[in-house]
Amino acid sequence: MQRYDLRHLKDSFYDRMLEIMSDEVSDNEVAIFMFEIGDFSPIQKSADVIKKAGHTLMNSLKFNEADWTIVVKKSKE
């Protein structure tokens, strides 16, 4: 399990998150992603992006006042 800090990408982190899931995370491995909340729309969109990619969103929680964390398990391809 590894944590990836995507806060520097603001609300443009979705492609990088999927790239990490594809290239750096092994099948059945768990990854933790941190991103900025902004207007809260990235929370639902990140869940939708993960589901569409075929992975499992295991947890989604507020990390602090400005950041959100999701825990994702990579499904076998």
NUGUKE-473367 format. One line per field, with one value per residue: residue number from 1; residue in one letter; y, x, z of N, C-alpha, C, CB in turn. Coordinates in pm, whole numbers, padded with zeros to 5 digits. Glycine has a CB too. Example, Ala and Ser with C-alpha at 12.3 -4.5 7.8 and 13.67 -1.06 7.14 Angstrom:
<pts>
i	[1_2]
aa	[a_s]
nyy	[-00569_-00225]
nxx	[01319_01285]
nzz	[00780_00708]
cayy	[-00450_-00106]
caxx	[01230_01367]
cazz	[00780_00714]
cyy	[-00330_00003]
cxx	[01320_01290]
czz	[00780_00787]
cbyy	[-00447_-00060]
cbxx	[01131_01408]
cbzz	[00905_00572]
</pts>
This chain:
<pts>
i	[1_2_3_4_5_6_7_8_9_10_11_12_13_14_15_16_17_18_19_20_21_22_23_24_25_26_27_28_29_30_31_32_33_34_35_36_37_38_39_40_41_42_43_44_45_46_47_48_49_50_51_52_53_54_55_56_57_58_59_60_61_62_63_64_65_66_67_68_69_70_71_72_73_74_75_76_77]
aa	[m_q_r_y_d_l_r_h_l_k_d_s_f_y_d_r_m_l_e_i_m_s_d_e_v_s_d_n_e_v_a_i_f_m_f_e_i_g_d_f_s_p_i_q_k_s_a_d_v_i_k_k_a_g_h_t_l_m_n_s_l_k_f_n_e_a_d_w_t_i_v_v_k_k_s_k_e]
nyy	[-00116_00217_00571_00842_01170_01398_01659_01887_01896_02012_02025_01860_01595_01343_01196_01144_00991_00760_00679_00612_00398_00219_00185_00173_00037_-00283_-00575_-00629_-00477_-00204_00146_00475_00788_01136_01441_01782_01923_02144_02257_02044_01881_01714_01490_01314_01280_01154_00908_00811_00794_00600_00378_00347_00272_00019_-00045_-00080_00132_00172_00333_00666_00974_01278_01445_01672_02021_02108_01894_01568_01213_00908_00555_00297_-00012_-00205_-00376_-00697_-00705]
nxx	[00086_00055_00081_-00036_00018_-00178_-00245_-00123_-00209_-00454_-00790_-00744_-00661_-00748_-00671_-00402_-00434_-00558_-00353_-00153_-00286_-00293_-00020_00150_00041_-00017_-00219_-00495_-00378_-00372_-00418_-00363_-00501_-00454_-00620_-00719_-01014_-01172_-01458_-01608_-01702_-01501_-01500_-01724_-01681_-01428_-01491_-01666_-01494_-01310_-01480_-01573_-01336_-01313_-01217_-01211_-01357_-01264_-01267_-01348_-01268_-01261_-00962_-00843_-00917_-00896_-00840_-00895_-00914_-00891_-00927_-00827_-00874_-00705_-00851_-00824_-00697]
nzz	[00000_-00087_-00051_-00243_-00317_-00457_-00444_-00549_-00808_-00811_-00918_-01132_-01122_-01197_-01433_-01372_-01142_-01247_-01416_-01232_-01103_-01314_-01394_-01168_-00953_-00830_-00918_-00706_-00508_-00273_-00293_-00174_-00219_-00208_-00235_-00318_-00180_-00274_-00435_-00349_-00555_-00671_-00507_-00553_-00827_-00832_-00719_-00913_-01136_-01051_-01019_-01285_-01405_-01312_-01062_-00698_-00469_-00153_00072_00166_00280_00473_00509_00622_00670_00404_00237_00089_00118_-00055_-00061_-00261_-00420_-00652_-00912_-01067_-01397]
cayy	[00000_00339_00693_00932_01305_01461_01792_01988_01895_02077_01934_01792_01480_01217_01121_01096_00884_00640_00639_00543_00269_00133_00161_00160_-00043_-00423_-00631_-00651_-00388_-00087_00275_00586_00912_01257_01551_01896_01916_02250_02276_01912_01799_01608_01372_01223_01249_01055_00779_00769_00760_00473_00273_00328_00202_-00119_-00065_-00073_00240_00108_00434_00804_01053_01410_01434_01794_02122_02133_01777_01446_01092_00789_00429_00226_-00144_-00233_-00502_-00765_-00659]
caxx	[00000_00132_00002_-00001_-00029_-00214_-00298_-00062_-00280_-00585_-00898_-00704_-00583_-00812_-00587_-00282_-00477_-00576_-00221_-00090_-00353_-00256_00123_00229_-00028_-00035_-00353_-00539_-00308_-00447_-00349_-00429_-00484_-00494_-00644_-00788_-01160_-01227_-01603_-01660_-01735_-01402_-01525_-01810_-01619_-01322_-01558_-01718_-01380_-01258_-01578_-01572_-01211_-01324_-01151_-01301_-01337_-01279_-01293_-01341_-01286_-01200_-00832_-00836_-01012_-00883_-00800_-00975_-00837_-00966_-00852_-00872_-00815_-00699_-00909_-00746_-00733]
cazz	[00000_-00096_-00056_-00352_-00291_-00584_-00411_-00636_-00937_-00788_-00958_-01256_-01078_-01235_-01528_-01301_-01053_-01329_-01463_-01119_-01086_-01426_-01410_-01046_-00851_-00871_-00901_-00568_-00416_-00231_-00304_-00105_-00294_-00139_-00328_-00261_-00188_-00358_-00419_-00314_-00672_-00696_-00425_-00630_-00956_-00812_-00699_-01044_-01221_-01001_-01052_-01430_-01439_-01268_-00934_-00584_-00374_-00023_00174_00122_00401_00483_00576_00701_00620_00260_00161_00094_00093_-00096_-00059_-00380_-00445_-00794_-00954_-01170_-01532]
cyy	[00123_00458_00783_01068_01376_01603_01900_01998_01962_01981_01867_01666_01346_01133_01065_00982_00753_00589_00562_00406_00171_00091_00127_00070_-00183_-00467_-00662_-00568_-00266_00037_00380_00713_01029_01367_01664_01884_02020_02269_02145_01826_01692_01480_01271_01184_01146_00916_00724_00723_00623_00357_00242_00251_00057_-00150_-00049_00043_00182_00209_00572_00891_01185_01397_01553_01895_02138_02009_01656_01328_00981_00669_00341_00092_-00170_-00371_-00566_-00722_-00774]
cxx	[00090_00037_00056_-00064_-00051_-00267_-00245_-00132_-00416_-00695_-00871_-00624_-00635_-00726_-00463_-00318_-00495_-00444_-00146_-00152_-00311_-00109_00198_00167_-00052_-00179_-00377_-00463_-00395_-00359_-00431_-00397_-00534_-00509_-00718_-00939_-01216_-01375_-01677_-01697_-01630_-01428_-01610_-01745_-01508_-01381_-01609_-01605_-01323_-01352_-01576_-01447_-01211_-01255_-01253_-01262_-01367_-01313_-01275_-01366_-01211_-01073_-00810_-00931_-01009_-00864_-00890_-00885_-00931_-00871_-00912_-00799_-00820_-00756_-00819_-00793_-00783]
czz	[00000_-00106_-00166_-00325_-00424_-00562_-00503_-00772_-00930_-00832_-01094_-01226_-01131_-01330_-01459_-01206_-01131_-01383_-01354_-01100_-01194_-01422_-01282_-00938_-00907_-00850_-00754_-00465_-00388_-00244_-00232_-00183_-00210_-00243_-00257_-00281_-00284_-00331_-00391_-00435_-00702_-00616_-00502_-00761_-00940_-00791_-00832_-01136_-01181_-01038_-01202_-01475_-01390_-01136_-00821_-00493_-00236_00087_00113_00244_00395_00565_00670_00639_00468_00175_00187_00062_00049_-00094_-00168_-00392_-00595_-00823_-01058_-01306_-01617]
cbyy	[00000_00335_00765_00875_01383_01377_01827_01958_01753_02213_02011_01887_01476_01245_01211_01212_00923_00669_00763_00627_00287_00203_00280_00295_00024_-00515_-00758_-00795_-00345_-00104_00314_00597_00907_01297_01503_02027_01935_02220_02341_01927_01888_01658_01411_01288_01377_01094_00792_00885_00869_00478_00316_00463_00276_-00208_00035_-00206_00364_00034_00415_00835_00975_01513_01426_01850_02254_02225_01741_01453_01049_00808_00357_00311_-00257_-00222_-00482_-00918_-00594]
cbxx	[-00097_00228_00003_-00046_00073_-00319_-00266_00085_-00297_-00596_-01030_-00622_-00582_-00946_-00544_-00217_-00609_-00672_-00139_-00103_-00506_-00284_00184_00252_-00164_00061_-00371_-00525_-00170_-00498_-00326_-00383_-00558_-00391_-00724_-00737_-01221_-01204_-01661_-01780_-01752_-01264_-01595_-01946_-01563_-01234_-01674_-01795_-01269_-01239_-01720_-01580_-01092_-01270_-01034_-01298_-01429_-01152_-01199_-01443_-01242_-01298_-00718_-00689_-00983_-00769_-00657_-01095_-00758_-01031_-00858_-00848_-00889_-00554_-01051_-00756_-00613]
cbzz	[00123_-00216_00081_-00489_-00202_-00657_-00269_-00657_-00985_-00866_-00965_-01346_-00929_-01300_-01645_-01222_-00982_-01443_-01508_-00990_-01088_-01556_-01469_-00989_-00810_-00792_-00987_-00533_-00474_-00086_-00454_00044_-00430_-00029_-00450_-00322_-00049_-00506_-00545_-00227_-00794_-00665_-00292_-00656_-01021_-00691_-00598_-01110_-01211_-00848_-01009_-01501_-01379_-01371_-00916_-00505_-00406_00013_00296_00006_00520_00547_00472_00709_00684_00237_00193_-00003_00219_-00238_00083_-00508_-00366_-00845_-01010_-01155_-01600]
</pts>
